[in-house]
Amino acid sequence: MENQSNAGTTETTTGTVSMPAPTAWPIVLAFGLTTMAAGMVTDVSVTVLGAVLAIAGIVGWFRAVLPHEAHESLAVVPEAGVFATTRREVNRIEIAPELVRAWLPIEIYPVSAGVKGGLAGSVAMALLAVTYGLVSRTSIWYPINLLVAGFFPQAVNASTARLAAFDLNALLLAIPLHLIMSLMVGLLYGAMLPMLPRSPILLGGFVAPVLWSGLIYGVLDIVNPVLNHRINWLWFVISQFGFGLVAGIVVSRQERVYTGQAVPFMVRAGMEASGLRDAPRDGDEHR
């Protein structure tokens, strides 16, 4: 208590306050760590440079606080505040009364619509995949086995005839895998629906398949090398468009929901304070 009273007396007497001195060593340390990380994908010399900077930052930072923290004195200008009011009632807050801010779009499809579209699209995509198996004169099991070939090491050197044969383990794995992937795509589709609320078929049938096909083209060799080696990209893209078109048609048949309209931010944030809403007029019912 004595130290606090002495510090307060000193600040009042001299008109200054002691604050920690600014230092650039934390920035040097952060830059050194970042440079070390960059060296992992560039060159070992970059890593060495980052290590030197990081060590320098650590040493400099510790020297600034040990054995005693570095401080500097800042001038304090006291301001006497007087708080008084003569009002006898709470004043209402005016939140831009001349501006009515609308959320656009006014109506959107719910995320659940995208999930339903994803499930319907999964059926369409499965039918197109089976059709490819028939057209390619292999079998209906060929695209199913290719889908899960990455989970079976023996499928790497398997022949086309082996992949075209019925495999119960592959079928039991392919069904939930296909459904989970379709649900994830449908969920992403539902989250993107507010971007093109008036054109769900355009978003699902054209935009999303192009983006999804490009993403799979870049990572398929890592995720499923067997499928990447044997895939027919024409049929794959057709399947993606079929998935998206069916999903878009299903979504377009769902009921839209309204978005929140012209509600002040503080009300949307849940703040409860007098004056946030318009005062009831004479004769209006209290709600």
Backbone as JSON, one array per atom type, in Angstrom:
{
  "sequence": "MENQSNAGTTETTTGTVSMPAPTAWPIVLAFGLTTMAAGMVTDVSVTVLGAVLAIAGIVGWFRAVLPHEAHESLAVVPEAGVFATTRREVNRIEIAPELVRAWLPIEIYPVSAGVKGGLAGSVAMALLAVTYGLVSRTSIWYPINLLVAGFFPQAVNASTARLAAFDLNALLLAIPLHLIMSLMVGLLYGAMLPMLPRSPILLGGFVAPVLWSGLIYGVLDIVNPVLNHRINWLWFVISQFGFGLVAGIVVSRQERVYTGQAVPFMVRAGMEASGLRDAPRDGDEHR",
  "N": [[0.82, -1.2, 0.0], [1.99, 1.19, 0.71], [3.88, 1.58, -1.32], [2.2, 1.94, -3.53], [0.88, 4.31, -2.83], [3.04, 6.08, -2.75], [3.85, 5.99, -5.45], [1.6, 7.07, -6.65], [1.66, 9.64, -5.54], [4.04, 10.61, -6.62], [3.42, 10.67, -9.38], [1.37, 12.53, -9.36], [2.69, 14.74, -8.43], [4.85, 15.26, -10.22], [3.57, 15.24, -12.66], [3.73, 13.21, -14.55], [3.71, 9.85, -15.89], [4.87, 6.56, -15.48], [5.62, 4.35, -18.03], [5.87, 1.21, -19.85], [8.73, 0.99, -21.95], [8.81, 1.43, -25.5], [9.62, -1.19, -27.83], [11.3, -2.82, -30.52], [11.99, -5.44, -30.69], [10.19, -7.7, -30.41], [8.99, -7.7, -32.97], [11.19, -8.25, -34.56], [11.77, -10.85, -33.69], [9.42, -12.19, -34.52], [9.65, -11.83, -37.29], [11.98, -13.28, -37.75], [11.17, -15.92, -37.07], [9.24, -16.31, -39.04], [10.85, -16.16, -41.32], [12.43, -18.42, -40.93], [10.5, -20.42, -41.25], [9.88, -19.97, -43.93], [12.24, -20.79, -45.06], [12.04, -23.53, -45.08], [10.81, -24.28, -47.4], [12.33, -23.14, -49.33], [15.41, -22.45, -49.21], [18.27, -23.63, -47.36], [19.89, -21.58, -46.43], [18.17, -19.45, -46.03], [16.76, -20.35, -43.84], [18.83, -20.37, -41.92], [19.39, -17.61, -41.77], [16.92, -16.74, -40.75], [17.0, -18.02, -38.26], [19.13, -16.69, -37.02], [18.07, -14.08, -36.84], [15.85, -14.62, -35.2], [17.09, -15.49, -32.81], [18.47, -13.16, -32.17], [16.28, -11.47, -31.75], [15.1, -12.69, -29.51], [17.14, -12.43, -27.56], [17.46, -9.61, -27.49], [14.88, -8.85, -26.68], [14.65, -10.03, -24.12], [16.68, -8.65, -22.81], [15.52, -6.19, -22.66], [13.68, -6.42, -20.66], [14.82, -7.7, -18.53], [17.51, -7.4, -16.18], [15.74, -5.54, -15.15], [12.74, -3.91, -16.05], [12.52, -1.81, -18.9], [11.54, 1.57, -18.81], [9.64, 4.51, -19.62], [8.89, 7.97, -19.15], [5.8, 9.57, -19.37], [3.95, 12.47, -20.1], [1.2, 13.59, -18.15], [-1.94, 14.89, -18.54], [-4.3, 16.11, -16.66], [-7.86, 16.0, -16.8], [-10.72, 17.54, -15.81], [-13.77, 16.14, -15.36], [-17.17, 16.84, -15.61], [-20.19, 15.59, -14.83], [-23.47, 15.87, -15.31], [-27.02, 16.17, -15.37], [-30.16, 17.49, -16.32], [-32.38, 16.27, -17.13], [-35.41, 14.45, -16.77], [-36.21, 12.06, -17.73], [-35.44, 9.12, -19.7], [-33.44, 9.6, -22.51], [-34.04, 8.86, -25.9], [-32.21, 6.89, -28.2], [-31.24, 7.86, -31.39], [-31.0, 6.08, -34.23], [-29.8, 6.52, -37.07], [-32.32, 7.62, -38.33], [-33.18, 8.49, -40.83], [-32.3, 6.63, -42.63], [-32.97, 3.57, -44.09], [-31.89, 0.5, -43.92], [-31.58, -2.23, -45.95], [-31.33, -5.78, -46.12], [-29.82, -7.53, -48.65], [-29.83, -10.43, -50.62], [-33.47, -10.23, -50.33], [-34.98, -12.54, -50.01], [-33.85, -15.85, -49.54], [-32.59, -19.15, -50.29], [-32.7, -21.76, -47.9], [-29.95, -23.37, -46.11], [-30.48, -26.03, -45.82], [-31.8, -26.64, -48.16], [-29.72, -26.87, -50.01], [-28.49, -29.17, -49.01], [-30.47, -31.1, -49.47], [-30.49, -30.93, -52.25], [-27.9, -31.88, -52.76], [-28.13, -34.59, -51.98], [-30.02, -35.49, -53.87], [-28.55, -34.98, -56.2], [-26.5, -36.81, -55.84], [-27.69, -39.23, -56.44], [-28.24, -38.88, -59.18], [-25.63, -38.61, -60.15], [-24.58, -41.12, -59.54], [-26.11, -42.75, -61.23], [-25.23, -41.82, -63.74], [-22.56, -42.59, -63.57], [-22.78, -45.38, -63.48], [-23.9, -45.72, -65.98], [-21.73, -45.0, -67.55], [-20.08, -47.17, -67.02], [-21.47, -49.16, -68.4], [-21.45, -48.17, -71.05], [-18.72, -48.06, -71.61], [-18.18, -50.71, -71.83], [-17.21, -52.25, -69.77], [-18.13, -52.82, -66.82], [-20.88, -52.29, -64.53], [-19.76, -52.17, -62.09], [-17.26, -51.19, -62.34], [-16.79, -48.23, -62.26], [-17.51, -47.93, -59.58], [-15.63, -49.45, -58.15], [-13.34, -48.04, -58.9], [-13.75, -45.65, -57.56], [-13.16, -46.16, -54.87], [-10.65, -47.19, -55.0], [-8.31, -46.12, -54.03], [-8.23, -46.83, -51.37], [-7.46, -49.42, -51.23], [-4.54, -51.09, -51.36], [-3.8, -53.18, -53.12], [-5.11, -52.58, -55.42], [-3.62, -50.96, -57.01], [-1.98, -52.12, -58.99], [-3.87, -53.56, -60.28], [-5.72, -55.26, -62.83], [-7.87, -54.22, -65.58], [-9.99, -55.97, -65.84], [-10.09, -57.07, -63.31], [-10.82, -54.84, -61.79], [-13.3, -54.46, -62.85], [-14.83, -56.43, -61.82], [-17.25, -57.67, -59.43], [-17.09, -56.47, -56.12], [-17.63, -56.87, -52.85], [-16.66, -55.56, -50.53], [-15.65, -53.2, -51.61], [-18.02, -52.08, -52.57], [-19.52, -51.69, -50.2], [-17.95, -49.75, -49.02], [-17.95, -47.74, -50.92], [-20.57, -46.73, -51.09], [-21.28, -45.27, -48.56], [-19.14, -43.44, -48.73], [-19.62, -42.03, -51.11], [-22.08, -40.84, -50.46], [-21.37, -39.22, -48.26], [-19.52, -37.44, -49.42], [-21.24, -36.23, -51.26], [-23.07, -35.0, -49.53], [-21.37, -33.15, -48.28], [-20.64, -31.54, -50.47], [-23.19, -30.63, -51.12], [-23.78, -29.19, -48.79], [-21.87, -27.15, -48.95], [-22.77, -26.01, -51.31], [-25.28, -25.1, -50.46], [-24.44, -23.11, -48.68], [-23.42, -21.3, -50.5], [-25.6, -20.38, -51.85], [-26.87, -17.82, -51.24], [-25.31, -16.12, -52.83], [-26.09, -16.29, -55.5], [-29.07, -16.04, -55.53], [-31.27, -16.04, -57.21], [-30.72, -17.72, -59.23], [-30.37, -20.68, -58.84], [-30.03, -22.98, -60.38], [-28.16, -22.22, -62.3], [-25.95, -21.72, -60.64], [-25.58, -24.25, -59.39], [-25.58, -26.01, -61.57], [-23.66, -25.19, -63.39], [-21.62, -23.28, -62.53], [-20.65, -24.33, -60.01], [-19.95, -27.09, -60.78], [-17.78, -26.6, -62.56], [-15.86, -25.38, -60.88], [-15.55, -27.41, -58.95], [-14.68, -29.58, -60.51], [-12.22, -28.6, -61.44], [-10.85, -28.4, -58.99], [-10.72, -31.11, -58.16], [-9.24, -32.16, -60.28], [-6.73, -31.13, -59.71], [-5.94, -32.36, -57.3], [-6.42, -35.06, -57.43], [-4.48, -36.95, -58.16], [-3.04, -37.23, -55.87], [-4.9, -38.0, -53.92], [-6.27, -40.25, -54.98], [-4.56, -42.2, -56.79], [-4.99, -44.36, -58.55], [-7.56, -43.97, -59.62], [-7.04, -41.52, -60.84], [-5.31, -42.33, -62.86], [-6.89, -43.94, -64.49], [-9.21, -42.59, -65.05], [-11.93, -41.28, -66.96], [-12.12, -38.27, -68.15], [-14.01, -36.83, -69.58], [-16.49, -38.13, -69.13], [-16.48, -37.84, -66.4], [-16.71, -35.05, -66.01], [-19.2, -34.71, -67.22], [-20.75, -36.13, -65.4], [-20.44, -34.48, -63.16], [-21.75, -32.16, -64.03], [-24.3, -33.23, -64.34], [-24.87, -33.89, -61.67], [-24.88, -31.27, -60.57], [-26.96, -29.99, -62.03], [-29.28, -31.47, -61.36], [-29.24, -31.06, -58.58], [-29.58, -28.26, -58.55], [-32.15, -28.03, -59.68], [-33.71, -29.3, -57.74], [-33.24, -27.59, -55.57], [-34.37, -25.2, -56.54], [-37.03, -25.75, -56.3], [-37.57, -25.56, -53.66], [-38.81, -23.84, -50.75], [-38.33, -20.39, -50.24], [-36.71, -18.39, -47.69], [-37.1, -15.52, -45.56], [-34.75, -12.89, -45.09], [-33.27, -11.03, -42.34], [-34.53, -7.77, -41.96], [-33.88, -4.29, -42.14], [-33.22, -3.83, -39.41], [-31.81, -2.33, -36.59], [-28.28, -2.45, -35.86], [-27.48, -2.74, -33.15], [-29.76, -3.79, -32.03], [-29.9, -6.25, -33.4], [-27.63, -7.34, -32.33], [-28.46, -8.02, -29.84], [-28.62, -6.22, -27.74], [-30.14, -4.77, -24.96], [-31.63, -1.95, -24.24], [-33.0, 1.15, -23.18], [-34.68, 3.07, -25.56], [-33.68, 2.01, -27.93], [-35.52, 1.06, -29.71], [-38.28, 2.4, -31.6], [-40.33, 4.78, -29.96], [-43.56, 4.02, -28.62], [-46.4, 5.32, -30.25], [-49.04, 7.63, -29.44], [-51.94, 6.0, -28.57], [-51.16, 3.65, -29.75], [-50.79, 0.13, -29.36], [-49.12, -1.43, -26.66], [-46.31, -3.42, -27.15]],
  "CA": [[0.0, 0.0, 0.0], [2.87, 2.35, 0.78], [4.47, 1.81, -2.63], [1.19, 2.49, -4.4], [0.64, 5.71, -2.47], [4.2, 6.87, -3.17], [3.81, 6.12, -6.91], [0.54, 8.02, -6.97], [2.11, 10.98, -5.17], [5.05, 11.03, -7.59], [2.78, 11.01, -10.63], [0.62, 13.76, -9.19], [3.62, 15.85, -8.22], [5.64, 15.55, -11.41], [2.72, 15.31, -13.83], [4.13, 12.17, -15.52], [3.4, 8.47, -15.53], [5.88, 5.64, -15.98], [5.05, 3.32, -18.9], [6.91, 0.38, -20.48], [9.34, 1.61, -23.11], [8.56, 0.68, -26.74], [10.74, -1.98, -28.34], [11.04, -3.48, -31.81], [12.5, -6.81, -30.68], [9.16, -8.71, -30.75], [8.81, -7.76, -34.42], [12.37, -8.95, -35.09], [11.58, -12.27, -33.4], [8.38, -12.71, -35.4], [10.19, -11.89, -38.65], [12.93, -14.38, -37.8], [10.45, -17.18, -37.12], [8.62, -16.41, -40.36], [11.91, -16.46, -42.28], [12.8, -19.83, -40.74], [9.46, -21.24, -41.89], [10.03, -19.84, -45.38], [13.41, -21.55, -45.48], [11.71, -24.95, -45.25], [10.38, -24.52, -48.78], [13.22, -22.43, -50.25], [16.82, -22.85, -49.13], [18.73, -23.71, -45.97], [20.46, -20.3, -46.04], [17.07, -18.63, -45.52], [16.5, -20.84, -42.49], [19.91, -19.89, -41.06], [19.15, -16.18, -41.55], [15.79, -16.61, -39.85], [17.42, -18.42, -36.92], [19.94, -15.59, -36.46], [17.16, -13.0, -36.47], [15.04, -15.05, -34.07], [17.93, -15.46, -31.6], [18.71, -11.75, -31.84], [15.05, -10.93, -31.19], [14.91, -13.22, -28.15], [18.12, -11.81, -26.67], [17.12, -8.2, -27.32], [13.62, -8.72, -25.91], [14.93, -10.33, -22.72], [17.49, -7.57, -22.25], [14.65, -5.03, -22.42], [12.84, -6.64, -19.47], [15.62, -8.29, -17.46], [16.92, -7.7, -14.86], [14.7, -4.57, -14.81], [12.01, -3.48, -17.23], [12.79, -0.45, -19.37], [10.35, 2.41, -18.73], [9.77, 5.9, -20.01], [7.91, 8.83, -18.49], [4.9, 10.27, -20.26], [3.24, 13.57, -19.42], [-0.21, 13.37, -17.86], [-2.72, 16.13, -18.5], [-5.6, 15.78, -16.04], [-9.05, 16.69, -17.26], [-11.8, 17.45, -14.84], [-15.03, 15.87, -16.02], [-18.38, 17.15, -14.85], [-21.32, 14.84, -15.36], [-24.71, 16.31, -14.68], [-28.14, 16.24, -16.28], [-31.41, 18.03, -15.77], [-33.49, 15.52, -17.71], [-36.13, 13.62, -15.82], [-36.56, 10.81, -18.39], [-34.38, 8.57, -20.54], [-33.45, 10.07, -23.89], [-33.99, 7.76, -26.84], [-31.1, 6.94, -29.13], [-31.64, 7.9, -32.78], [-30.08, 5.26, -35.02], [-29.97, 6.86, -38.49], [-33.74, 7.49, -38.65], [-33.46, 8.77, -42.23], [-31.76, 5.56, -43.46], [-33.54, 2.25, -43.89], [-30.9, -0.41, -44.52], [-32.16, -3.53, -46.26], [-30.41, -6.87, -46.42], [-30.05, -8.09, -49.97], [-31.2, -10.52, -51.13], [-34.53, -10.24, -49.33], [-35.32, -13.95, -49.79], [-32.8, -16.79, -49.91], [-32.86, -20.56, -50.02], [-31.98, -22.2, -46.7], [-28.85, -24.3, -46.33], [-31.06, -27.37, -45.94], [-32.12, -26.87, -49.56], [-28.51, -27.36, -50.65], [-28.27, -30.56, -48.59], [-31.4, -31.93, -50.24], [-29.99, -30.97, -53.61], [-26.74, -32.76, -52.8], [-28.58, -35.98, -51.95], [-30.62, -35.8, -55.17], [-27.47, -35.01, -57.17], [-25.71, -38.03, -55.68], [-28.38, -40.3, -57.19], [-28.02, -38.63, -60.61], [-24.23, -38.88, -60.47], [-24.38, -42.57, -59.49], [-26.69, -43.3, -62.45], [-24.33, -41.51, -64.85], [-21.35, -43.42, -63.43], [-23.14, -46.74, -63.91], [-24.06, -45.66, -67.43], [-20.38, -45.03, -68.13], [-19.61, -48.54, -66.96], [-22.09, -49.92, -69.47], [-21.01, -47.66, -72.34], [-17.31, -48.41, -71.79], [-18.12, -52.15, -71.98], [-16.53, -52.9, -68.64], [-19.26, -53.28, -66.01], [-21.39, -51.24, -63.65], [-18.94, -52.15, -60.88], [-15.97, -50.56, -62.64], [-16.66, -46.91, -61.63], [-17.61, -48.06, -58.12], [-14.33, -49.91, -57.66], [-12.38, -46.96, -59.08], [-13.98, -44.61, -56.55], [-12.53, -46.52, -53.59], [-9.41, -47.91, -55.27], [-7.23, -45.58, -53.22], [-8.23, -47.43, -50.04], [-6.98, -50.79, -51.33], [-3.21, -51.07, -52.0], [-3.69, -54.16, -54.19], [-5.76, -52.09, -56.64], [-2.7, -50.13, -57.78], [-1.55, -52.87, -60.17], [-4.96, -54.45, -60.7], [-6.11, -55.16, -64.23], [-9.21, -53.68, -65.82], [-10.95, -57.04, -65.57], [-10.22, -57.19, -61.85], [-11.58, -53.69, -61.3], [-14.67, -54.55, -63.35], [-15.53, -57.5, -61.11], [-17.99, -57.27, -58.23], [-16.34, -56.54, -54.87], [-18.56, -56.47, -51.8], [-16.0, -54.59, -49.65], [-15.61, -51.92, -52.32], [-19.38, -51.54, -52.63], [-19.9, -51.22, -48.87], [-17.2, -48.54, -48.75], [-18.27, -46.69, -51.9], [-21.89, -46.13, -50.83], [-21.2, -44.16, -47.59], [-18.19, -42.42, -49.18], [-20.31, -41.2, -52.1], [-23.1, -40.05, -49.77], [-20.72, -38.2, -47.44], [-19.0, -36.42, -50.32], [-22.38, -35.49, -51.83], [-23.59, -34.14, -48.48], [-20.44, -32.04, -48.09], [-20.8, -30.63, -51.61], [-24.5, -30.0, -50.97], [-23.69, -28.2, -47.73], [-21.15, -26.01, -49.52], [-23.69, -25.42, -52.28], [-26.27, -24.34, -49.7], [-23.82, -21.9, -48.14], [-23.16, -20.38, -51.6], [-26.85, -19.99, -52.48], [-27.15, -16.38, -51.19], [-24.55, -15.39, -53.83], [-26.93, -16.26, -56.71], [-30.34, -16.56, -55.03], [-32.29, -16.15, -58.26], [-30.28, -18.67, -60.26], [-29.74, -21.86, -58.22], [-29.63, -23.96, -61.4], [-26.91, -21.72, -62.88], [-24.88, -21.93, -59.67], [-25.34, -25.67, -59.17], [-25.4, -26.79, -62.78], [-22.56, -24.73, -64.25], [-20.52, -22.66, -61.79], [-20.08, -25.27, -59.05], [-19.22, -28.2, -61.41], [-16.49, -26.16, -63.11], [-14.94, -25.2, -59.76], [-15.3, -28.7, -58.31], [-13.87, -30.41, -61.42], [-10.86, -28.08, -61.4], [-10.22, -28.77, -57.72], [-10.42, -32.55, -58.18], [-8.16, -32.38, -61.25], [-5.45, -30.77, -59.11], [-5.57, -33.16, -56.13], [-6.8, -36.46, -57.57], [-3.3, -37.81, -58.21], [-2.59, -37.46, -54.48], [-5.96, -38.66, -53.16], [-6.59, -41.57, -55.55], [-3.75, -42.33, -58.01], [-5.56, -45.34, -59.47], [-8.64, -43.28, -60.32], [-6.45, -40.49, -61.69], [-4.69, -42.98, -64.02], [-7.87, -44.61, -65.34], [-10.43, -41.81, -65.14], [-12.36, -40.69, -68.22], [-12.47, -36.93, -67.7], [-15.23, -36.38, -70.24], [-17.62, -38.65, -68.38], [-16.43, -37.27, -65.05], [-17.28, -33.7, -66.07], [-20.63, -34.88, -67.47], [-21.35, -36.52, -64.12], [-20.49, -33.31, -62.3], [-22.83, -31.29, -64.51], [-25.55, -33.89, -63.99], [-25.05, -33.67, -60.23], [-25.24, -29.88, -60.3], [-28.26, -29.65, -62.6], [-30.33, -32.06, -60.52], [-29.24, -30.34, -57.31], [-30.17, -26.95, -58.77], [-33.6, -28.17, -59.88], [-34.31, -29.6, -56.43], [-33.19, -26.37, -54.75], [-35.31, -24.21, -57.08], [-38.38, -26.12, -55.9], [-37.7, -25.37, -52.22], [-39.39, -22.56, -50.34], [-37.35, -19.43, -49.77], [-36.93, -17.8, -46.37], [-36.78, -14.11, -45.52], [-33.61, -12.45, -44.29], [-33.59, -9.94, -41.42], [-34.63, -6.53, -42.71], [-33.96, -2.95, -41.54], [-33.14, -3.89, -37.95], [-30.54, -1.72, -36.16], [-27.23, -3.4, -35.5], [-27.48, -2.99, -31.71], [-30.88, -4.69, -31.74], [-29.51, -7.57, -33.87], [-26.6, -7.85, -31.43], [-29.09, -8.45, -28.6], [-28.53, -5.23, -26.67], [-31.42, -4.35, -24.4], [-31.47, -0.64, -23.63], [-34.1, 2.04, -23.47], [-34.48, 3.97, -26.67], [-33.19, 1.37, -29.15], [-36.65, 0.93, -30.61], [-39.11, 3.58, -31.66], [-41.26, 4.91, -28.86], [-44.93, 3.83, -29.09], [-47.16, 6.54, -30.4], [-50.28, 7.71, -28.67], [-53.0, 5.15, -29.08], [-50.63, 2.35, -30.18], [-50.77, -0.91, -28.33], [-47.79, -1.78, -26.16], [-45.92, -4.75, -27.55]],
  "C": [[0.86, 1.25, 0.0], [3.48, 2.66, -0.57], [3.47, 2.42, -3.6], [0.93, 3.95, -4.1], [1.79, 6.6, -2.88], [4.19, 7.08, -4.67], [2.75, 7.12, -7.32], [0.95, 9.44, -6.65], [3.13, 11.5, -6.17], [4.4, 11.45, -8.89], [2.01, 12.32, -10.52], [1.54, 14.96, -9.1], [4.33, 16.23, -9.51], [4.79, 15.7, -12.67], [3.1, 14.32, -14.92], [3.71, 10.81, -14.99], [4.43, 7.58, -16.2], [5.21, 4.52, -16.76], [6.17, 2.47, -19.48], [7.42, 1.02, -21.76], [9.04, 0.79, -24.37], [9.81, -0.06, -27.2], [10.33, -2.67, -29.63], [11.46, -4.94, -31.82], [11.41, -7.86, -30.91], [8.93, -8.83, -32.25], [9.98, -8.49, -35.07], [12.24, -10.44, -34.87], [10.54, -12.89, -34.33], [8.89, -12.83, -36.84], [11.19, -13.04, -38.79], [12.25, -15.73, -37.87], [9.78, -17.39, -38.48], [9.65, -16.77, -41.43], [12.37, -17.9, -42.16], [11.77, -20.74, -41.42], [9.57, -21.16, -43.41], [11.23, -20.64, -45.89], [13.14, -23.03, -45.68], [11.31, -25.27, -46.68], [11.26, -23.8, -49.79], [14.63, -22.98, -50.15], [17.26, -22.81, -47.68], [19.34, -22.38, -45.52], [19.39, -19.36, -45.5], [16.72, -19.04, -44.1], [17.56, -20.34, -41.51], [19.73, -18.4, -40.75], [18.0, -15.97, -40.59], [16.16, -16.98, -38.43], [18.24, -17.33, -36.26], [19.05, -14.44, -36.01], [16.31, -13.37, -35.26], [15.84, -15.01, -32.77], [18.21, -14.02, -31.18], [17.46, -11.13, -31.22], [14.81, -11.41, -29.77], [15.85, -12.53, -27.17], [17.77, -10.34, -26.42], [15.87, -7.99, -26.49], [13.88, -8.98, -24.44], [15.77, -9.23, -22.07], [16.65, -6.33, -21.96], [13.81, -5.19, -21.17], [13.6, -7.23, -18.3], [16.98, -7.61, -17.38], [15.83, -6.7, -14.44], [14.04, -4.12, -16.11], [12.38, -2.05, -17.59], [11.48, 0.35, -19.39], [10.67, 3.79, -19.3], [8.64, 6.69, -19.38], [7.1, 9.6, -19.53], [4.13, 11.33, -19.47], [1.76, 13.24, -19.28], [-0.9, 14.72, -17.75], [-4.09, 15.8, -17.91], [-6.72, 16.63, -16.62], [-10.17, 16.47, -16.27], [-13.12, 17.27, -15.58], [-16.2, 16.14, -15.1], [-19.54, 16.47, -15.54], [-22.57, 15.25, -14.61], [-25.8, 16.37, -15.75], [-29.36, 16.79, -15.55], [-32.62, 17.3, -16.32], [-34.11, 14.61, -16.66], [-36.57, 12.29, -16.45], [-35.42, 10.39, -19.3], [-34.53, 9.09, -21.96], [-33.29, 8.88, -24.83], [-32.88, 7.98, -27.86], [-31.65, 6.92, -30.55], [-30.6, 7.18, -33.62], [-30.4, 5.49, -36.49], [-31.44, 6.76, -38.9], [-34.05, 7.74, -40.12], [-33.01, 7.65, -43.15], [-32.42, 4.24, -43.1], [-32.65, 1.27, -44.66], [-31.53, -1.78, -44.72], [-31.06, -4.55, -46.5], [-30.78, -7.45, -47.78], [-29.24, -9.38, -50.1], [-32.23, -10.59, -50.01], [-34.92, -11.68, -48.99], [-34.17, -14.82, -50.29], [-33.28, -18.22, -49.67], [-32.09, -20.98, -48.77], [-30.87, -23.18, -47.04], [-29.37, -25.72, -46.49], [-31.45, -27.69, -47.37], [-30.91, -27.4, -50.32], [-28.21, -28.79, -50.27], [-29.2, -31.5, -49.33], [-30.96, -32.04, -51.7], [-28.78, -31.87, -53.76], [-27.12, -34.23, -52.79], [-29.2, -36.38, -53.29], [-29.54, -35.88, -56.25], [-26.62, -36.26, -57.07], [-26.35, -39.2, -56.43], [-28.13, -40.13, -58.68], [-26.58, -38.97, -61.0], [-23.95, -40.38, -60.46], [-24.94, -43.22, -60.76], [-25.79, -43.03, -63.66], [-23.05, -42.34, -64.79], [-21.62, -44.85, -63.88], [-23.32, -46.79, -65.42], [-22.71, -45.68, -68.13], [-19.82, -46.44, -68.11], [-20.2, -49.41, -68.06], [-21.59, -49.49, -70.84], [-19.56, -48.06, -72.63], [-17.09, -49.91, -71.93], [-17.23, -52.82, -70.93], [-17.59, -53.55, -67.76], [-19.72, -52.12, -65.15], [-20.55, -51.12, -62.38], [-17.61, -51.42, -61.1], [-15.85, -49.15, -62.04], [-16.76, -46.96, -60.12], [-16.28, -48.48, -57.53], [-13.26, -48.82, -57.81], [-12.52, -45.89, -57.99], [-13.23, -44.89, -55.26], [-11.21, -47.24, -53.8], [-8.27, -47.4, -54.41], [-7.15, -46.17, -51.83], [-7.68, -48.85, -50.05], [-5.64, -50.8, -52.05], [-3.1, -52.04, -53.18], [-4.32, -53.69, -55.49], [-4.82, -51.27, -57.51], [-2.29, -50.82, -59.07], [-2.63, -53.81, -60.69], [-5.3, -54.21, -62.16], [-7.5, -54.58, -64.35], [-10.27, -54.72, -65.51], [-11.16, -57.22, -64.06], [-11.04, -56.04, -61.27], [-13.03, -53.72, -61.77], [-15.48, -55.63, -62.65], [-16.23, -56.97, -59.88], [-17.13, -57.5, -56.99], [-17.23, -56.0, -53.77], [-17.93, -55.41, -50.89], [-15.95, -53.2, -50.31], [-16.99, -51.27, -52.36], [-19.81, -50.97, -51.29], [-19.14, -49.95, -48.48], [-17.61, -47.4, -49.68], [-19.59, -46.0, -51.58], [-21.81, -45.02, -49.78], [-20.23, -43.07, -48.02], [-18.86, -41.47, -50.18], [-21.35, -40.31, -51.43], [-22.47, -38.93, -48.95], [-20.17, -37.08, -48.31], [-20.13, -35.58, -50.92], [-22.98, -34.56, -50.79], [-22.68, -32.94, -48.24], [-20.55, -31.03, -49.23], [-22.14, -29.91, -51.53], [-24.5, -28.94, -49.88], [-22.96, -26.95, -48.2], [-22.02, -25.27, -50.53], [-24.74, -24.58, -51.57], [-25.7, -23.07, -49.11], [-23.56, -20.86, -49.22], [-24.45, -19.84, -52.23], [-27.16, -18.5, -52.37], [-26.39, -15.56, -52.23], [-25.33, -15.26, -55.14], [-28.31, -16.79, -56.33], [-31.39, -16.76, -56.1], [-31.93, -17.19, -59.31], [-29.61, -19.88, -59.62], [-29.3, -22.89, -59.24], [-28.33, -23.53, -62.07], [-25.74, -21.97, -61.94], [-24.55, -23.4, -59.52], [-25.0, -26.43, -60.42], [-24.21, -26.39, -63.62], [-21.36, -24.2, -63.45], [-19.85, -23.67, -60.87], [-19.38, -26.46, -59.73], [-17.87, -27.81, -62.0], [-15.46, -26.01, -61.98], [-14.56, -26.54, -59.15], [-14.43, -29.59, -59.2], [-12.42, -29.92, -61.45], [-10.13, -28.43, -60.13], [-9.83, -30.24, -57.71], [-9.28, -32.85, -59.14], [-6.79, -32.09, -60.63], [-5.0, -31.69, -57.99], [-5.82, -34.65, -56.31], [-5.6, -37.39, -57.59], [-2.76, -38.11, -56.82], [-3.62, -38.28, -53.72], [-6.2, -40.09, -53.66], [-5.82, -41.75, -56.85], [-4.34, -43.3, -59.03], [-6.68, -44.71, -60.29], [-8.1, -42.22, -61.27], [-5.85, -41.1, -62.97], [-5.73, -43.52, -65.0], [-9.12, -43.78, -65.6], [-10.68, -41.32, -66.57], [-12.91, -39.29, -67.88], [-13.73, -36.4, -68.37], [-16.47, -36.84, -69.47], [-17.64, -38.08, -66.96], [-17.06, -35.87, -65.03], [-18.78, -33.77, -66.35], [-21.36, -35.26, -66.19], [-21.46, -35.34, -63.18], [-21.61, -32.35, -62.72], [-24.2, -31.91, -64.21], [-25.88, -33.73, -62.51], [-25.55, -32.26, -59.96], [-26.6, -29.5, -60.83], [-29.4, -30.22, -61.76], [-30.4, -31.36, -59.18], [-29.88, -28.96, -57.45], [-31.67, -27.01, -58.96], [-34.3, -28.45, -58.56], [-34.33, -28.35, -55.56], [-34.22, -25.35, -55.23], [-36.74, -24.51, -56.68], [-38.6, -25.97, -54.39], [-38.24, -23.98, -51.92], [-38.3, -21.64, -49.81], [-37.71, -18.91, -48.38], [-36.48, -16.34, -46.41], [-35.53, -13.87, -44.68], [-34.05, -11.31, -43.37], [-33.53, -8.6, -42.13], [-34.68, -5.32, -41.8], [-34.01, -2.98, -40.03], [-31.82, -3.29, -37.52], [-29.55, -2.76, -35.67], [-27.27, -3.74, -34.01], [-28.64, -3.89, -31.3], [-30.54, -6.1, -32.19], [-28.46, -8.19, -32.97], [-27.17, -8.28, -30.08], [-29.0, -7.47, -27.45], [-29.93, -4.81, -26.24], [-31.2, -3.04, -23.64], [-32.64, 0.23, -24.04], [-33.75, 2.94, -24.64], [-33.99, 3.32, -27.94], [-34.3, 1.19, -30.17], [-37.48, 2.2, -30.57], [-40.1, 3.6, -30.5], [-42.67, 4.71, -29.38], [-45.66, 5.15, -29.16], [-48.43, 6.49, -29.58], [-51.34, 6.86, -29.34], [-52.5, 3.8, -29.56], [-50.66, 1.37, -29.03], [-49.33, -1.18, -27.94], [-47.49, -3.22, -26.53], [-44.74, -5.22, -26.71]]
}
